Amino acid sequence: MTGILARLERFPVVGSTNDVVRDWLADGVPEVCLAVADVQAAGRGRNGRTWLAPVGAGLLLSAGLRPRWIAPDRAWRVAATLGLAIADAAEDVAGLPLRTIRFKWPNDLVVASDGNEAPGEGADGRRFRAGAAIRKLGGILAEAADLGSDDPRLVVGIGLNSDWEERHFPAELAPAMTSLRALAGRAIGRETLLDAFLDRLEPRVEALRGGRFALDDWTARQLLPGRSVRLEGSDGSDGEWRALAVDGVSGALVVADPAAPGGERLVHAGEVVRVRVPDADGGPALAGAPL
């Protein structure tokens, strides 16, 4: 067990790893605690969406933290930091070039291509292909309780399609999804991927505890800036905007809006139920983060 972990358990089947870790934190387990599952019977993503994956096809885990060491309005950086750790680990294990894995705001891990480039070559010399358009690789779901209190709790769930064979992708989702195995053209061991994640988790979390957020790394992986995005709002609104940036202070999406002061405004994750990239998404949107 890596030094940063207070508890690590593996489960053949659970309802949701987020629920397991939430209960641990409620029972007083210190940070960082980590639950890993082969299968989730009630996995979920944002806005109540679900995620299904074959046994052994994905890395499914949740980490529990007690972030007294970060301001409540910066707690989103904890999930962002774990996202960086899993992206780095996945690229290393699959032999993919740096920043093949992108962050599609607010919570998706994706790979993107315009479909015109030739297959690339990873760090280990193996050939891989990104495929056309935007394909979802995984996602992150953060659930917080009592931030700003004496007992703040934060659960960050991560799901990644690791060893899912492309020929077994569901037909209705295949145009919009991918896996590390499909990208690398070879089997990807979940234990190897988990070990690589844990190796990167400790230094990244310790840096954040010390007040150092890897803003440049996080910004460089953002997919949406410079693209047109269609935002379906939680209030029923639906509109297309040009994304300018993802704000490093609030974690919100910055969009161009001539009606707003300065010609731009912030869109917070809680304000939207779906984010699409017109003419770029590979097919039907996947149903949230695989948790």
Buried (B, 14 or more C-beta within 10 A) or exposed (E): EEEBBBBBBEBEEBBBBBBBBBEBBEEEBEBBBBBBBBBBEEBBBBEEBEBBBEEEBBBBBBBBBBBEBBEBEBBBBBBBBBBBBBBBBBBBBBBBEBEBBBBBBBBBBBBBBEEEEEEBEBEEEBEBBBBBBBBBBBBBBBBBEEBEEEEBBBBBBBBBBBBBEBEEBEEEBBBBBBBBBBBBBEEBBBEBBBEBBBBBBBEBBEEBBEEEBBEEBBBEBBBBBEBBBBBBEEEEEEEEBBBBBBBBEBBBBBBEBEEEEEEBBBBEBEBBBBBBBEEBBBBEBBBBBBB
